[in-house]
Amino acid sequence: MSNEGRKNKPVSFNTNDEHDLALLQHAEQINPLTGKPRNFSKYVKRLIEEDMKRPLQSEIRIDRNEPIISEEEAYSIETKEAMNSFI
């Protein structure tokens, strides 16, 4: 089969990370109907299609690997001092 008109998107799993390893093991499960390994490409495409059909909940996506960044609050010095007195 020719690769013309095809684009591959590799997915990497860190086998030293529990979360990644669990995802990989799930993706590699044997299909109980056929007894063969799951077709990873079709599986990922189906998940993407299901995601596309879902209504957008929010534009904010949370990445568990990204640090939490809090935006600068717009409080006056007096308000900050008053709030700090309760801490």
N, C-alpha and C positions, 0 to 999 in steps of 0.2 A: 504494500500500500504506500502510495506517495504521501509525503508530508506537505506537499504544496497546498496552500490554503488552510493550513493548520497552525495553531499556536499552542505551545506547551507552557504550562505554568507549574513549575515544580513546587511541592510543599515539603518543608523540612520539619522533622520532629526531633527534639532533643531528648534522647533516651535517658539522659541523666535527670530530667525534670519529670516529676510524678504526673503532673497534669498532661504534658505532651505525650508521655508514655501511655497514659490511659486513653487518650485520643487515638493514638496509633493502633493500640490493641483493639479498640472498638472498630476502627476503619478496616482492620484486617480480619475481622470475624468471618467465619465460614457461613455461606448462605445455607440455611437449613433445608431449603427446597432442592437445591442442586448439589450440595455437598462440595461446592467449589468456593474458592475465595471470592469475596465481594469485588465487583468491578469498581475500583476506586474512582476512576474517571467519571463513570455514570453516577456514582453515589454523590460525588462533590457537585456535579452539575444539577442533580435533583435538589440538593440542599440549597444551592444558589437560587434555583427557580422558586422554591418554596419561600425563600427570604424575599425575593422580588415581589411575590404576591401579597406579602404581609403589608398592612398599612404602616407608614412611618410613625413610630412612637415618639421619636425625638431625633434631632440631628446630633445629639451628643452621644458619642461612643466611648465606652470606658475600656481602656487597655490595662489589664492587671499589672503590666510591666512598667507603665508610665507613672512617674511620681505625681502626687496630688499637688497641684499648684493653686494656692488661694490668691484671689485677686486682692489688690490693695483696697481696704475699706475706706469709705469716705466719711470718717468720723473726725470730729474736732479733737484737739488735744484734751480738752476738758472732759469730753465724753469718754475717751479712751482711759483717762485717769480714773473716772468714776467707775467704769466697767472693771478695771484692774483691781479696784478696792474690794470687789466682791469675790475675786479669785483667791 
